[in-house]
Amino acid sequence: MLFRILSAAALLIPVRVLAFSVDSTVLIIARDADSTISATSGLDAYGIPFSILLVPSNGTGLPKLKDDAVGNGKYGGIVVLGEVSYEYNGTYRSALTETQWNDLYQYQTSFGVRMVRIDVYPQPQFGVRPSDPANTGCCDAGVEQDVYITNSAHFAQAGMRLEAAMPTTGLYHYPAVKEPNGTVQAMEIAGFGTNHIFPSHTIAAVINDIEGREQMVWFMSWASDWSSTSNYLQHAWITWVTRGLYVGFRRVYFSTQIDDMFLSTGLYQPNSTPQSNNTYQLNNASQANEVEYRCTTADLDDHVRWSADINSRLPPGSNYFMEVGHNGNGNIEASLAVDNATICQPDTAIEYDEQVDTALEFQKPLGTGSDIWPTTPPTYSWSLECTKLDPLSVWWANPTNRDVFAHVSHTFSHSGLNNATYNDVFREISFNKAWLEQIGITQAKYFSSKGLIPPAITGLHNGDALRAFSDNGLSNAVGDNTRPVLMNPERAHWPLITTVERNGYAGFQITPRWATTIYYNCDTPECTVAEWIQTSAGSGDIQTLLADAVAVNSNHLLSLRHDAFMFHQANMRSADMNETVVNGVSGKWSLLQMWTEVVWQEMARLVEWPLITLKHDDLADSFANRMALDNCVRKLEWIYSGSNATRAITGVTVSSANNTCSTEVPVTFPGPVVSTNGGREEQRGSDPLTVWVTLAGSPVTFTLASPIPALSVAPSRSGALVPRKGERCTRRSPAVESVHSGAEGQEDEQRLAFPAQKTSLSPRPTRPTPSMSHRRLTESPGVVPVSCGVALSTGSGRDFGAAVPRSHAAVDPREATSALNPVSKGFARADGGACRPGPVFARDAGIAGRQQGRAPGGGGGLPTIIHLVAAAPFFPPSENQPWCYPRTSLRIRCLPLEVPIPGTPSPTPVPVPVPVPNIASAIYWSLSVASFRGRQADSRPGTAGIGHARLGVHSRLAQAWESVFSTEVGWLCTIADRALVLP
């Protein structure tokens, strides 16, 4: 016989398993190493660990998806690029077999793991089709179509702005529309704009929720190695696939370094320079016709005002400041030019003959070369009074002005260091150190004592120079990203550490830095545009150059590259400039201001992220720490609750090789944690919470303040709204309320124990393809529990058995529902047609063998058990006999199990799979019984005294049952007022 539910109590029954964990490492599946960049570059930018599976045209095996020993998941996300598709005899298909795809799907369902599919052709399996079947793709050369995010609700933590259009230039794509009669739910998250080929809005990406298996699908190609569009959109899938919970962090470090402060710079195009006292000819006879520019205090005053203004406009959490590289000899030269009282002693600055040019990457043999510096003075000896003869020095000595900027050494005289001797380089560094201390810059709020901007980025292949740097307390210098030899060849987010073989000295750090099209020897828009055209194949005017700067440099920032940007003192000219329109605002902008305004405003158009500047040394430390972090082989494990119905992630464990790391490990959370466990907490503006963890020999575990459901929630077939993440239901149904208020009596609960008996799970059967209106047995919906209960009776003598027409309405037991809603007496076909009568595949002690017209169990208003048993295999519906679905928003989750059922015959078992993770090799289920006093128990055998059931499935060997129990394949059903049901 079958158990019956005799009370109107709530059934809100998540199926239970023992807690398990999943390694958050992302599995990337691609055709070849080159194509993996489209996924690895973004994950690497965040610092999220990943593993790569390359699939050649002849296929390969999948890696182990779970740990055989304990059954934990090995991957927290799956990314498939281009479907790993190849051409076979004129047609394209995936090199993964159908079995392999199903294994991936099953892993997703079992562990609540999400999948991302990039560069996919629109098909009904994704709930879409091509917008124009005759013209499926776009775009040929010269044709443009924008792409933009349309719905970020499922990855809000990504901070991406809606409708922010990005070009698809060079990215072939397939505009899609929803399949009108599709059975797969497709939630649009990104769309394509219109053009003359596609005059209407089309879909660029969707999220599918297929019975608890979630995937994000992009109908466009990807090129993260060069495309700012790909580097922008990747933040959607990275946030979504990780659920915003990962080891790593997302931050935009935005540093603008201004070299050559206190020097005068010879200009590339002096004819475009406004006439003022700040432009004058060089004293050197060989350059008598060269006009130079030196930044003024008026320029600096303007940048102080602008700094406050731009910080008031940046996103919350931002902190932007300019960083200045100083050359003290320029101060002494300017003071000597106006010294009429012989205050300055010595009475000359450091002067030397013109240096011999070297090849750009010249490596000087150690110990060679000749000194060019004068022999006197042997140490820095000019007085403070001398430095104050220069108005620029007085301005910088004012702490109010000084602390608006960050500061770092740029050497004393700016001599080239490629062929320099140890003695000359030592004095370049030591003199500037003394001068910086003398005028008070070393006391600045942001001063870097360990770093250097090498003059013209020279000396980095000169072992004597690097040794002189180190002997003066320096440990890092910036490089130049236009010279790949100065960048780390392994990882873009690592610094380059010098070696004796490559640089002549080991252990010095070279931090990457971007050059820009704002050239060092230009002070006006006309000058930098002219140099851009003549040296870099540019074209147009300053607006064209700025548009190019936006495209190039926003791509760096969207790629989370933390490299600083290179500018020079002549680029700060603003006080006497002609007005220029920048982003619709006319003003006397400096070149530095123009560039910064257009780049940050492009970022603000696309994302809500704060922009943060780190001083030189701190930025260098961040690069060094990232390198150390990656070498720690750190990882994060998601800890799941015991609820298999929601697969809620309740916490994480952070670990590494040997559980030690020389630097802090960043862990990003989508919300608060119960305790930081000694970690350093950081949250900037709208950026998510990051906890910086110290690993000192043991893993560190965090408990989430709010668990993250690892199964999604979707609308029911009736269209009723359902709770999303973070929603809570606070109202019970009326029938339940009466029970909980005590109107029906008190509730006693007891646990029934059963002896052990091992059950078996049969392999998946071979079945015909179901029709559009039928869901396969393996796609049973999962329940997302909420705090409301669901009554199983209306209290009017009408229960499930009474609600089902008994003649010939074919009802899929997985779609069975309680009779709480009287409308459920009617049934409808999924295609809207009328139902042809058919048998009901449901039985219990009261239903078995009965015909229509009478509720099982007779009077008393007691509902039957919602436990439907398949005594014979389910057959897919024929065209004349489609499945019909109850008209109600209440759903029952039925779990197919092969379990003993008390007092029933033993028919041939139906071979069905068990879609529950971590089941191991056997199942047992337990029954909690609640007896309700004051009710008249059903007098039939097997039902007396049984109130309501809570059914649980556990991942351990089954307990033996008494011999009176026989085995039958059935459906264990749970119910909730909101269930995961897809159209």
N, C-alpha and C positions, 0 to 999 in steps of 0.2 A: 504494500500500500504506500501511498504518498502522504507525507506530513501535510497537515492543513493549518492555516493561520486562523485562529478563532477570535482574535481580538482586532480592534480597529487601531491598534498601535502603529506608530511610525516605523517604516522600514527604510532605513538609510544606511546601507550596508556596504561599505567598501570592502573589497576582497583583500585579505592580508597576506603578506609574505614577510619573512624576516628581513631586516634592513640590509641593504647592500650598497655598493659604491660604484662609481664610474670614473675612470680616468678622463680628465677633461681634454686630453690631447685630441686634436682634430685630424681625421684621416682624409688625405687629399688623393683623389683617384684621377689620373691624367694619362694622356697618351705618351708624353715624352717630357724630359726635364725642362725644356724651354717653356712649354705650356703651363707648367706648374707655377710659374712666376705670378700668374694671374690670381692665385690663391695664397701662395706662400708670402708674397711681399707684404700683403696687408696683415696677415697673422704675425709675421716677423716684426712689423712696425709696432704692434701692440706688445710683443714679447710673449705671444701665446704659443706653446709648443705644438708641433704638428708632425705628422708622419706621412710619407709619400708612398703611394703604390702606383707604379708605372705599368700600364697594360698595353702590350704590343698587339698587333693585328691578329696574331694567333692566340691571344688570350693568356691569362695567367691566373694563379690561384689567389683567393682573397687571404689576407692575413687573419690570424685568429682574432675574432671579435670579442671574445670574452675569456677570462681566465679560467682554465679548466679546473684548477684546484679549488677555487672558492666561488666561481661563477660570477665574479664582478666584471663589469664592462670595461673594455680597454680603450674605447674612443667616446668622447663626449660630443662629437659632431662629425658629419661626413660631407665632403665637398666633392662633387663630380663635375669635371670640366669637359664640355663638349660631348657628354654622354660616352666618352672614350669610343667615339664612332669612327669607323673606317668604311671604305668602299669595298664591297665584295660583289664581283660580277655585275657591276653597274648599279648596284643599290647600296645604300648606306645603312648600317646597323651597328649596334654597340658590340664591342669585343667582350663585354661581360655577358655571360649566359643568363638565360631566364632564371635558372636556379640561383645564380649568384645575386641577381637583383632581388630575388625573393629572400635570400639569406640576409641581405642588407635591410630589407623592409622588416623582416622579422626581428632583427636586432634593434631597429628603431622602436618598434612597438614594445618589445620586451623591456627596453631600458629607457624609454622616453627620450630618445636621442633624435635630434633634428638633422635633416639633410638639405643641402643647397645644391642646386643643379644650374650651371651657368652655360650659356650658349646652347640653347635648346630650341628645337622647332616646335611651334604650337600644335598641340594634339589634344583630343578629347580626354586622354588620361590626366591632363593637367587642367581640365575644365575649360579649355579654350580651343580656338581654331584660328587659322590665318585670317586676317581681316579681309584680304582680297585673294581668294584662291587662285586667281589668274596671275597675280603679281605679289608673290608672298614676301619678298625680301626688299630691303632698302639699305644702303643707297649707293648709287653709282657716283663716280667722281663728279663733284660740282653740285651734288644734291645734298641738302642738309635736313635733318629732322631732330628736334630737341628731345631730350628725355628728362624726366623729373619724378620726384617722389610724390605720390598722391595720397598715401595713407601710411603713417609711421606708427600707428597705435601699438603694433606688435614689436617695435624696436625703438620706442620713444627715447630710450637711453642713448641712442646714437646721436641725438641732438640735431637731426637733419631738418631743414626747413622745407615745408611743402611747396610744390609748384616752382621750385628754384631750377630753372631750365639749364641744362648742360648740353653741349654739342655731341653728336654721335659721329663726328668726322672720323673716318677710318674704322668705325666699329659696325660691321654688318649686323643687321638685326631683322627680326620678323614681327612686324606689328600684328597684334592679335586682338580678338574680341572673345567674349565669353560664348561658350557653346550653349545655345539656347535650350537644348534638351539634354544637357549633360547630367551625369550622375555624380560628378566630382565637384565639390565646392571649390570655387576659385575666388579668393579675395585679392583684388587688385591692390598692389602696393606701389607700382610705378607705371607711368604712362609715357607714350610718345606724343609729341606735338603734331600739328598738321603741316602739310606742305601740298604742293600741287599734285602729288601722287596719292597721298592719303589725306583727304580733306576733312576727316573726322578724327576725334581722339581715339587712340588705340592703346592696347595694354602692352607694357614692357615687362612686367613681372607680376607674379601672383604668389600667394601662399595657399597651398592645399592642405586640408586637414582630412585625411582619408582614414576615418575610423580610428583616430588617435595617432596615426602616423603622419607627421608633419614634414612638409618640404617647401622650400622657397625656390621658385623656378624663374630664371631670367631668360628672356627670348632675345638675347643680344650677345654678341661676342665681347670679349674682355681683353684689355691690354694694359695691365697695371704697370708695365715697365715704361710706358710713355704717356698714357692717356689720363688726363686729369679727371675725365668723366668716370673712368673705371675706379680711380683712386678715391673719388667721392662716393660712388655708389657702394663700394666695398664695406663701408661702415654700417650699412643696413644689414648685410648678411652676416658680418662678423658679430655684431651685437645680437642679432636674432639667434644664430646657431649656438652661441655660447650662453644665451639667456642673460647676458650682461654679467656673468659670473666667471671670472677667469684669472689665471695668474698672468700678470702683466698690467699695463695701464695705458690710457690714452691721454696725451697731453700735447698741446701746441706750444713749443718753445720758440719764441719769435725775437731774435736778437739782431740788431742792426749795429755793426761796429764801424766806427769812423776813424780811419787811419790818418796819420800825418798832422795831428793837431800841433800848432805852433810853427809848422813849416809853411813856406810859400810854395805853390805848385805852378809850374809852367803849363799854360793852357793849350789844348789841342787846336782850338779855333778862336784865337783872341779877337778876331774882327767882329765876333758876335757879342763880345763882352760890353756891357754898359760902362760908360766912362765914369770913373770914380777914383778917389785916392787909394783905393784898395787894390788897384791893378797897377803894376809898375814893371819895369824891365829888370831882368836879372843883372847882377854885377859881373858875372862871368863873361869875359869877352867873347868866348866861343858861342854864347847864346844871347848876344846883345840884342837881337831882335825878338826874343821870346818874351811874351807877356805872362805874368804870373798873378795868382790870386792867393791872398791869405785871409782866412776867416776873421770877422770882426766881432766886437762885443755886441754890436747891434744885431748881427746874425744870431748870436747865441741867445740874446734876450728874446728874440722871436721864437726860437726853438724851446725855450723854457715855457713861454706862454702856450705854445702849441702842444707841448708835452702834457700840460694840465688839461687842455681841451680834448685831446684825443683819448686820454684816459677816462674822461667823463662820458665818452661815447662808445667805448669798447664794451663788449659783453660783461655781465657781472662776473667777478672773480679774476678779471684781467689785471695785469700789472706790467705796463710797458715802460721801458726807459732806454734811452740811447746809450751806447758805450763808446768811449773815446780812447784811442791809442795815442799816447803822447810822445813827442820827441823834444827833449829838453834843450837841445842845442839851438832849436829855432827860437826859443825864448831868449837865450843869450845873444844870438845874432840880432834880434829886434831891439834888445836893450842897448847893445853897443852902437846901433845905428843912431840913437838919440842921446848917447852918453857924452855930455859936454864937460863933465866935472870929474872925469876919470874915476867914477865910482866902481866901475867893473874892472876887476883884476883877476886873472890876466885880461889884457885889453883886446884880446882876439878870441873868437869862438874856435871850435875845432874845425880846422880847414885842412884839406889834403888834395893832392892831385887827382885828376879824373881817374876812376878805376877802369881796369881792363875788363871788358865784357867777357862772359863765359857762356857756354851752352846752358840752356835752361836747366837741365838735369845733370850738370857737371858734378862729378864726385872728386873732391880734392884729395890727393894722397896725403895721409896724415903727416903732420910736421913740416909740410912744404909751405911756400908762399913767403911774402915779405910784408912787414908792418908798413902801413901807410899813415897811421895816426902820428901826430907830433909827439916828441918825447916829453914835452911839458904842456900842461901840468900832468904829473903822474897820477893824481887823483882829482876828483871834482873839488873846485876851490872857489867858485864864484859866490859872492855874498847874496843874502836875501834882498838887500837893498838894490843890488844890480838887477835881479829878476823883476823887481817891482817897477823898473823903468818901462817895462812892456805892459800896456793896458790889458792885454790878453791874460797875462799872468795874474794881475790884480783881480781880474774878473773871476778866474778859476780859483783863486785863493779864498774867495768868499764862500763859506760853507753852504749858504742858501742856494747859490748857483751850482756849486760843486756837486751837491747831493742829489740834484735832479738827474745826474748822469752816473754811469759806471765808468771805471777807469782801469787801464792796463798799460804796461810799457810797450813802446814801439821802437825801442833802442834810442840812444842819445842823438846820433847824427844821421841815422837812416842810411848808413853805408851798406853797400852790397856785401853779403856774407858768404857767397859761394866759394871764393878763393881767399877768404880772410884768415889771418893767423889767430891762434889762440889768444895772444896778447891783445890784439885789436878788438876781438869780440868780447873779451873779458871787460875791457874798458867801456865798450858800447853799453853793456848791461850795468856795470857797477856805477858809472857816471849817472845814468838815468835813474837808477834806484836812489842815489843820493839827492838828485834834483827833485824827484817826486816827493821825497820825505821833506825836503826843505820848504817847498811851497804848500805843503799840507795835504796833498792829494792822497797820500797813504792813509790819512785819517778819514777818508770819504766813507759814506754809508756803503757804497759798493766799490771796493777796491780789490783787485786780484794781484796778490803778491807772488804767485807761483807761475803765472802765465806770461806769454809774450806773443805779440804780433810781429813776426820777423819782417824786416824791411823788404818790400817786394816779394815776400815769401821766399827769401833766399837763405842759404846756409843749412838747409835740412838734409843735404847729402855731404855736409862737411863735419866730419867727426870731431875736429878741433873746435868748431863753433858749438856743437852740441855739448861737448865737455865743458866749455866755458859757460854755457847756459846753466848746466847742472851745478857747477861750482859756485854760481851766484844764487842758488836756491830755486831755480826755475825747473819745472817738471813737465811743462806742456807748452805747445805753441799751436797756432792755427795753420792749416795748410791752404790749398787752393784746389777746389774740385774740378777745375778745368784741366788739372794735371793728374790723371788717374794714378800715377806712381806714388802720389801722396795720400792715397785713400786705401783703406783696408780692402784687400781683394776678396775676403771671405764674406763679410757682412757689412752692409751699408750703414748699420747703426753702431758699428764699432769704430774706435779710433785706430790709427796705425801706430804701432810701437816700433821704434827704430831698432835696427840690428847693425852689427859691425859690418857685415857683408854688404848690406844695402845702403847704409847711411854713415858708416865709419864709427858709430857709437851705438851702444845698445841701451834700450830701456827708456828712451825719451818718447813722450806721447805727442802725436800729431793729430789734432782734432779737425775734422773736416769743416770747410767754410765755402759758401757759395759766392761766386762772382756775379755781378749784375751788369745790365747794360747802362747803368749810370757810371760812366767812366771816371777814373781817378783824376784825370786832367781836364774835367769839364765843370763849369759853374752855371751854365745856362741850358735851357732846352735845345736851343739851336746847336750848341756845341756837341751835346751828347748824341743828338740825332745824326749830325754829320759824321761823327766817329762811328756810330752804329751802322750807317749806310756804307761807309768806306772800308770798314774792317770786318763787319759781320753780316753782310748781305741784307741789311735792313732796308726798309722803304717807308715812305710816308713822312709824317710829322710826329710831334711829341705825343699826340693822342694814339697814334699807331704804336709807338714804342711802349707807351704805358699799357696798352691792351696786350701787347706781347709779354710784358712783365707780369701782368696778371695771370695769363695762361701758364707761363713757365713756373712762376714762383708760388702761386696757389697750389699747383701740383705738388711742389715740394712739401708744403704745409699739410695738404690733405694726405700725403704719404707718411705723415708724422716724422718727417726728417727734422732733426733738431739742429742741424748745422746753422751757424750764424751767417749773416749776409754782409758782404763787403761794400763799404762806402769810404769816402775820403773827405778831408776838410773842405775842399773846394766845392763839394756837393751841398754844403750848408749855406751857400750864398742866398740870401733872401731879402735883406733889408732894402736893397736898391734894385730889386728885380722888377721886370715888367710883369703885369698881371697875366696869369694863365688860368684857364678853366680846368678844374680837376673834379670829376664826378659832379658836374653841374654847379660847382662853387668857384667863383672867380676870386683870385687872391695873389699875393706876392709869395708864391710857394717856392721853397728851395727844391732842388732835385730830390733830395732825400725825403722831404715831406710829400712830394708828389707820388713817389714810388710807394712809400709806406701807406699813404691814404688809399690808393687804388687796390693794393694787395690786401690790406686788412678788411676793406669794405667788401671785397669779393668773398672773403672768408665769412664775413657777417651775413652776406646774402645767402650763403649755402648752409651754414651751421650756427649753432648757438654757443659754441665753445669759447671759453676764455682764452686770451692770448697772454702768455706769460714770458717775461724776459728773465733769464738767469745771467748773472755776471760771468765773466770769462772763466774763472776758476771753477765755479759751480757747474757751468756747462761742461767743462772738461771732465769734472768728476762724474757727471751723469753718463758721459760716454764710457768712461772707465768702468763705472759700476754696471753698465749694461753688458759690457764684455765679460766681466766677472760673473754676472748673473747667468748668462748663457752657458758659461763653462761650469756652473754648478749643477746643470741638468736638473733644474727644479721642475716640479710638477704639482698639479692640483687634482684632488679627487673630490667629486661631488658625493656627499653622503645622502642616501635616500631614506625616507621614512619606511616603516613597515607596511605602508598602504600601497598595494599594487594597483588600486583603482586610480590613484592620482599620481603615483610615483613622485611625490613631493620631495624636493631637495631641501633638506633641513640644515645642512651645514657643509663645510669643506675642510679638508685636511691638506696642509701645505708641507711638502717635503722636498728633499734633494738627495743627490748622491751623498751618502754618509750623514744625511740630515745636518749638514753644515754648509755655510756659504759665507764668503768674505764680505758680502754686501747684503743690504736688506732686500727682501723679496717682495715685490709689489703684488697685492691681490686686490682685484676690483670687485666690488659688490654692487648689486642693483638696489640695495637698501641697507638699513642699519644691521649691525650684528649685536648679539647679546653682550659680548665683551670683546675688546681688542686683544686680550691676552698678552698684554705688554707691547703690542705693535704700535707703530706711529700712525696716527690717523691723519689723512689729508683729503680735503674736498674743496675744489675750486669752482665757484659759481655753479653752473649746471652740469659740470663734469661729475661722474659718479664717484662714490666713496672709494678711496684707495687706502688700504692698510698696509704699511710697510713692515714686514715681518722679519725678525731676527731668528735664524735657525742656528741653534747652538748645541746640536747633538740629538735633538728629538723633533719629530714632526709637531706642527702646531695646528690645532683644530679650532674652527670657529663655528658657532651656532648662529644661524640666521634668525633675526627677530621675527621675520615673516617667511615661512617656507615658500619655495617656488614650485608651483604645480608643474610637473613635467609632462602632463597630458593637457591638451588644450580644451577649450570649450567652444562649441559652435552652436548656431541656431538649430532648434529642433525642426523636424520635417513640417510641422505645422506653422513654422515661422515665429514661434514664441521666442522672446528674448531670453537670453541665458546669461548667467554671471560671467564676467571676465576676471582676469587676475586681480586680486585685491578686493573683489566684491564679496559681500557677505549677505546671506539671506537671514532675515530676523523674524520671520512670521511663519507659524505653523499652520497647517490646514485645520479647519474647524474640528474635524473628527479627531485629529490628534490632540488638539487643545483640550478636549473634554477628558481624555485619558490622563494627560499630564496635570490637569487641575485636580485630579482625584475623583472626578465625578463617577468614574466607572470602577473605582476601587483601587487598591494598592497593588504595586507591582513587585513580585518576587522573582528573582533571577537565580538560576542555578546552572551549573556546567555539567554536561553529560560526558562521561569518559568512555572511550571505546577501546577495546583491545586492538592490537596492531594487525594489519593485513596489508600487504603491498598491492597496489593497483598498477595497472599498466596503461601506457599511452600508445595509441595506435598511430601509425604513420598517416600522413595526409592522403586522403583518397583521390583518385582520379575522377573528376566530375565534369559534366558538360558545362560549357560557358553559360552563366545565368543571363537572363534577359535584363534589359535596362532597369526594370523596376524591382529587381531582386538583388539583395546583397548576399555574398557568399558567407558560408559559415565562419570562415576565418576573419570576417570583418565585423564581428560583433562590436557594437559601440561600447565605450568605456564610460563609467560614471564619474562625474566630478562632484564629490560630496559638498553640500552646503548645509547651513545650520537648520534649515527647515526640514521637517519630516513630511512624509506623504501617507495619508490614510489609505487603507486598502478596502475601505467600505464606505458607502454613502450613509450608512446608518438607517437605511430604509429597506433593508432586506434584499438589496440588489448588490451582487458581488460580481467578480470577474466571470464566473461561470454563467451567471444570468445575463451578463452583458453580451456574451458572444452568441450570435445567431447559430443555431445548431443544425441548420439544414446543410447547405453546401458552401459556406463562405470559407475560402482557403486562407487561413491566417498564418502568417509566418510567426512561429512562437517567439522569435526574437523581437517581434514588434508588438507582442501582447502588452496590454496595459490594464491598470485597475479601472474600476468603474466609478472612480471619484467624479469624473465628469460624465454626466448622462449622455453627452454627445457621443461618447465612445461606443454607444450601442450601434452606431452606423460605421460602415467601413467603406474605404474608397481605394480604387486602384491608384498606383503611383502616377499613371499617365492620365488620370482624371476620368477614365471610363467607369462603367458599372461593373460590379463584381459578379461573376458567375458563381452560383452556390457550389460549395465543395466541402470536403471533410475538415474538421478541426484537428490539427495535430497537437493535441493537448490532453493530458490525462492526470487525474489524481483519484483519490478514493471515491470522490463524489462524481467525477466527470466520466470516468471510464465506462464506455458502453452506453452512455445516456444519449438521448436525442434532444432536440431543441425543446424549449418551452418551460423548463423548470430549473431553478438553481440547484446545484448540488448541495446536499446537506439539508435541504428543506428550509424551514423557517428559522426565526431567531436573528436574522440579519447578520449572520456570521460569514465573513468572506472566505473563499477557498484560498488555499496556498497558491502563491505565485511561483510555482515550481513546475515548469512544463517539461515533460519527458518525451523524447523521441523514441518510441518503441520500434520504429523502423526508419530506414534512411530517409532523409528529406530529398524530395525530387524537385528539380528546378521547374518552375511553372512553364506551361506550354502557352502558345499564343492565345488559346481559348480559355486558359485557366491561369491568369496572372495572379501573382501574390497581391493581397489587399492589405492595406494598413489602417489601423484604427485612427479615427479622427480625434486626436487628443495630443496635448503637448506633454503628457506624462509618459515616461518611457521606462522600460524595464531592461536591465542589463542581464543577459543570460550567458553564463560561462559554460562552454561545453566540457563536460568531465565524464570520465568513466569511473563511476563511484557506486558503492553498495547502497541500495535503497531498501529500507526495511519492508519485509513482507510482500515483495513484488516478485513476479516470475522473472526468469532470466532469459530474455530474448537474445537473438544474435546482436552483439554490440555494434553500434554504428561507429566506424573509425573516424574520429574527428580530432583535430589538434587542440592543444590547450594554449591559448594566446596569453600566457602569463609568464613574466620573466622569472628566472632563477628557480624553476620548479624542481630542478635536479631530476631524479628518476621516479619519484612517487609523490602522492598527494594524500593528505587526509583532510577531512573537514570536520568541524565541530559545530555543535548546535547549542546555542544558549536558549533556554526556555523561560519564558515569562508567563506566569499563571495570573490570571486576573480574577480576583474574587468578585462575587456578585453576578457573574455570568453563568448561564447554564451551559455546561460543556456539551459538546456534541457526543451523542451516545454511541456512535459507530466505532468499530474497532480501530485502534491506532490513532485516534484523534483526541481522546479524553485528556484534559488537563494541559494541553499544549496551547500556549498563547501565541507568541510570535517568535520568529527565528532570526538569528544573525548567523549567516553562513560565512565561514572563513576558509581560505585555501592557503596552505603553508608549505614552504620549501624544505620539507624534511620527509623522511620515510613515513609511510602511513602507519597508523596504529591498527592492530588487529581488531576486526569487528566480530561480533558474535555470529555464530554459524547460521542463525535465523535470517541474517541479512543476505540478500542476493545481489549480484552485480548487474547494473544496467547503465547504458550510456544515457546521459540526460543533460539537461541544461540547469545549472544552478543560477537562479535569477536574483538580482538585486534591483532595487528601485530607488529613484530619487526624483525630486520634482524638477530637476534640470539634468539632462543627460547629454552626452556627446552623440549627436545624431547629425549625419551629413545628408544633404539632399542628393 
